[in-house]
Amino acid sequence: MKQALLSDYLSSAADLVEEARAGRMFVLVDDEDRENEGDLVIPAQFATPDAVNFMARHARGLICLAMTQQRVDQLGLPLMSQSNATRHQTAFTVSIEARDGVTTGISAADRARTIAVAINPEAAREAIVTPGHVFPLVARDGGTLVRAGHTEAAVDISRLAGLTPAGVICEIMNEDGTMARLPELAAFAQRHNLKLGTIADLIGHRRRTERLVRPVEQGVLNHDVGGKWTLTVYASTLDPAEHLVLSKGDLRGEPPLVRMHAVDMINDMVGNHQYSTLHGSMRMISEAGRGAVVLIRDTRPHALSDRVRLLD
């Protein structure tokens, strides 16, 4: 299969969400500069014995259950390692088994049973025992917008499909035991009549369709530059950071003046305001009668001390 034609076999993230909603399996590929691998993925609530058997027979990688941190905490599952030194920091917990309804635990039916119990919100943690033959993975909060892994992608797609936010994933290997890359994955998907998509496209889909910040507080600020401003605090849905927006006038209609301003705690607070880009922007907006300044804080733990160190 020629590389130039591979894009013809790629489905959009929206298509994969529809496949998930319908309970169908699909292939998901990560970036070439990451693992450069493809996984079979199916929403966990559709992980029937037949689906598990298909993964074991045709993909032949490790069958894992991707879950949210919240669900892992509810089940009381500790991480397999407290100091994860793997390249991509894949967050394995201890392996699991359903306490009841299984035999040896390794059969497709037994693993499907374990998966069903693990994602059942009514199931208590006592319904799961360790170790076992199903390998849970913890998805990072924020999903693929925080970590571009198959774990997060499986949870993201299940959530977007309106399903339980959990997915079963399995790496796809070639017949010779090597990992399948994009050309082989495209052929695999075509052979089994499966949709093939990329994590990169899923990330783009989420950025286009989801609101990632929300207003949490609002007040009025009287300032030497421009007088009265509306001050709005926005919180990110991906991390605890809060950012400020200074706005003036009615922002609807024609696009207003907007400055995206990286807050400099030294220059903005104690520097010469005459030459400050922040105050210059505020003056321009005040003269226009409408506009906004988005104040983006550096939320790294040592950002302020690093900035002061630059003064030396």
C-alpha atoms as one frame of an Amber mdcrd trajectory, in Angstrom:
protein
   0.000   0.000   0.000   1.571   3.279  -1.076   2.207   5.893   1.620   0.498
   8.583  -0.471  -2.720   6.605  -0.380  -2.780   5.928   3.370  -4.832   9.037
   4.062  -7.616   7.494   1.984  -8.032   4.853   4.687  -8.175   7.230   7.657
 -11.523   7.977   9.263 -12.301  11.113  11.242 -12.583  11.187  15.011 -16.308
  11.814  14.594 -16.567   8.575  12.599 -14.772   6.671  15.355 -17.155   8.095
  17.943 -20.059   6.776  15.879 -18.377   3.377  15.626 -17.973   3.348  19.395
 -21.591   4.348  19.946 -22.655   1.424  17.752 -20.449  -0.981  19.716 -18.012
  -1.597  16.889 -14.275  -2.064  17.205 -11.806   0.246  15.447  -8.076   0.841
  15.044  -6.405   3.873  16.593  -2.883   5.042  15.715  -0.651   7.373  17.701
   2.062   9.700  16.386   5.177   8.527  14.569   7.366  10.341  17.114   5.653
   8.548  20.000   5.019   4.764  20.046   4.060   4.763  16.353   1.727   1.866
  17.075  -1.892   0.969  16.516  -4.356  -0.527  18.956  -7.644  -2.287  18.513
 -10.140  -0.333  20.613 -13.683  -1.064  21.744 -15.790   0.653  24.421 -15.535
  -1.478  27.542 -19.266  -2.013  27.848 -19.198  -3.753  24.451 -16.242  -5.993
  25.323 -18.019  -9.303  24.776 -16.213 -12.662  24.813 -16.188 -12.536  21.000
 -14.565  -9.086  21.051 -11.902 -10.191  23.546 -11.233 -13.320  21.501 -10.885
 -11.241  18.307  -8.277  -9.067  20.016  -6.340 -12.051  21.328  -6.432 -13.857
  17.983  -5.850 -11.036  15.510  -4.104  -8.195  17.381  -2.124 -10.459  19.750
  -0.877  -7.711  22.032  -1.647  -7.182  25.715  -5.373  -6.727  26.347  -5.854
  -3.803  28.731  -8.767  -1.967  30.306  -8.468   1.833  30.169 -10.394   3.576
  32.952 -10.658   6.972  34.589  -8.748   7.823  37.737 -12.080   8.117  39.524
 -13.103   4.552  38.711  -9.675   3.169  39.590  -9.901   4.917  42.965 -13.377
   3.490  43.538 -11.993   0.007  42.964  -9.053   0.712  45.263  -6.481  -0.368
  42.691  -2.876   0.653  43.403  -0.459   1.391  40.600   1.772  -1.476  39.562
   4.784   0.767  40.221   4.957   3.868  42.382   7.935   5.202  40.412   7.069
   4.822  36.753  10.273   5.010  34.726   8.829   3.779  31.428   9.302   5.974
  28.372   5.660   7.034  28.066   4.705   6.520  31.729   1.853   4.148  30.931
  -0.079   3.924  34.198  -0.669   0.229  34.849  -2.435  -0.764  38.040  -2.172
  -4.231  39.538  -3.906  -6.823  37.373  -7.474  -7.802  38.244 -10.025 -10.590
  38.135 -13.730 -10.785  38.855 -14.272 -12.479  42.211 -17.252 -14.461  40.940
 -18.350 -15.840  37.593 -14.921 -16.844  36.256 -12.906 -20.062  36.126  -9.190
 -19.732  35.407  -9.630 -16.077  34.472  -7.727 -16.204  31.184 -10.453 -17.319
  28.774 -12.116 -14.717  26.578 -15.355 -15.187  28.498 -13.594 -14.794  31.850
 -11.790 -11.631  30.787 -15.013 -10.180  29.378 -16.673 -10.947  32.715 -13.881
  -9.215  34.637 -14.138  -6.139  32.404 -17.914  -5.982  32.856 -17.599  -6.135
  36.641 -14.802  -3.555  36.760 -16.781  -0.912  34.856 -20.106  -1.591  36.575
 -20.790   1.479  38.766 -22.925  -0.685  41.063 -20.098  -3.150  41.691 -18.231
  -2.707  44.970 -14.463  -2.978  45.138 -14.884  -6.379  46.784 -16.220  -7.694
  43.459 -12.686  -7.450  42.060  -9.641  -9.388  43.254  -5.950  -9.097  42.442
  -3.872 -10.328  40.721  -5.683 -11.442  37.612  -5.679 -11.623  33.830  -7.002
  -8.147  32.942  -4.592  -5.215  33.038  -6.159  -1.865  33.977  -4.657   1.414
  32.785  -5.345   4.794  34.355  -6.236   7.582  31.913  -4.988  11.031  32.842
  -7.640  13.591  33.758  -8.143  15.769  30.688  -7.633  12.808  28.380  -5.767
  13.192  25.108  -5.422  16.945  25.604  -3.080  16.134  28.488  -1.507  12.865
  27.291  -1.738  11.653  23.693  -1.907   7.950  24.514  -4.173   5.078  23.533
  -5.343   4.846  27.153  -6.689   8.383  27.141  -8.014   8.065  23.586 -10.083
   4.985  24.440 -11.639   6.760  27.420 -12.190   9.984  25.439 -13.990   8.257
  22.580 -16.207   6.218  24.889 -17.131   9.384  26.784 -17.835  11.314  23.576
 -20.072   8.444  22.451 -22.156   8.823  25.610 -20.927   5.517  27.015 -19.183
   4.465  30.204 -15.780   6.231  30.037 -13.718   3.072  29.699 -12.261   1.174
  26.784 -10.526  -2.101  26.044  -7.358  -1.784  23.977  -4.872  -4.215  22.476
  -1.702  -3.512  20.486  -1.635  -4.872  16.939   1.341  -7.025  15.975   2.480
  -8.320  12.621   2.623 -12.062  11.940   6.397 -12.034  12.523   5.992 -10.551
  16.008   7.012  -6.992  15.124   4.733  -4.071  15.854   2.419  -3.063  13.021
   3.040   0.444  11.662   0.672   2.615   9.678   0.904   0.790   6.317   0.333
  -2.585   8.012  -2.399  -1.110  10.208  -4.231   0.242   7.169  -4.086  -3.204
   5.573  -5.237  -4.806   8.846  -8.198  -2.450   9.140  -9.165  -3.015   5.517
  -8.883  -6.786   5.887 -11.185  -6.838   8.917 -13.507  -4.050   7.712 -12.603
  -1.742  10.594 -12.357   2.034  10.746  -8.843   3.439  11.185  -8.172   6.800
  12.832  -5.466   8.772  14.597  -5.085  10.156  18.088  -3.902  13.428  16.537
  -7.252  13.820  14.787  -9.072  13.046  18.041  -7.117  15.803  19.784  -8.038
  18.243  17.021 -11.679  17.175  17.235 -11.779  17.823  20.969 -10.133  21.226
  20.614 -12.652  22.236  17.956 -15.781  20.983  19.680 -15.245  21.243  23.444
 -15.258  24.293  25.691 -12.054  23.978  27.681 -12.420  27.025  29.939 -15.332
  28.286  32.011 -15.989  31.565  33.870 -15.943  31.118  37.650 -15.984  34.657
  39.065 -16.562  38.221  37.884 -16.067  41.680  39.342 -15.350  45.313  38.490
 -11.863  46.834  38.495 -11.221  50.588  38.544  -7.837  51.315  37.013  -5.754
  54.391  36.224  -5.721  53.258  32.609  -9.201  53.307  31.131 -11.202  53.604
  34.329 -13.761  50.841  34.856 -13.050  47.328  33.552 -14.888  44.036  33.909
 -12.611  41.448  35.487 -13.519  37.793  34.798 -11.754  34.734  36.191 -11.672
  31.669  33.941 -10.726  28.152  35.016  -9.354  25.465  32.746 -11.079  22.095
  32.584  -7.681  20.449  32.053  -5.757  21.710  35.074  -6.286  23.802  38.238
  -4.967  27.007  36.644  -7.069  30.178  36.672  -6.585  33.083  34.272  -7.976
  36.613  34.061  -9.706  38.590  31.347  -9.972  42.380  31.478 -12.770  43.535
  29.212 -14.480  46.767  28.305 -17.638  47.486  26.334 -19.913  45.157  24.398
 -17.808  42.417  22.811 -20.572  41.140  20.551 -20.805  41.996  16.865 -17.660
  43.063  15.034 -14.440  41.468  16.337 -13.057  43.656  19.150  -9.437  44.415
  19.969  -7.955  41.501  21.931  -4.504  41.078  23.424  -3.236  37.687  24.604
  -0.838  38.762  27.335   1.630  36.482  29.115   1.746  37.960  32.603   5.181
  39.255  33.623   5.020  39.678  37.386   8.009  42.036  37.363   7.324  44.390
  34.470   3.533  44.386  34.817   3.508  45.081  38.562   6.572  47.201  39.320
   7.948  48.116  35.901   7.614  51.404  34.028   3.951  51.546  32.998   4.746
  54.031  30.261   6.551  51.292  28.325   4.405  48.369  29.461   2.788  46.379
  26.654  -0.032  45.496  29.046  -0.899  49.092  29.838  -0.369  50.097  26.220
  -2.956  47.510  25.197  -5.336  48.745  27.881  -5.001  52.295  26.566  -5.743
  51.197  22.993  -8.819  49.249  24.091 -10.018  52.135  26.230  -9.720  54.514
  23.279 -11.628  52.053  21.067 -14.314  51.694  23.725 -14.384  47.896  23.589
 -11.990  44.983  23.740 -10.308  42.521  26.058  -6.943  41.606  27.511  -6.488
  37.910  28.282  -3.964  37.619  31.115  -2.280  34.224  30.938  -0.327  33.271
  34.034   2.724  31.020  34.072   1.556  28.376  36.545   4.802  26.429  36.802
   5.887  25.899  40.436   9.033  28.050  40.213   8.004  30.509  37.510   8.350
  33.618  39.696  11.750  32.701  41.142  12.984  31.857  37.636  11.841  35.286
  36.452  13.605  37.073  39.315  16.759  35.101  38.597  16.813  36.631  35.102
  17.266  40.069  36.691  20.781  39.186  37.853
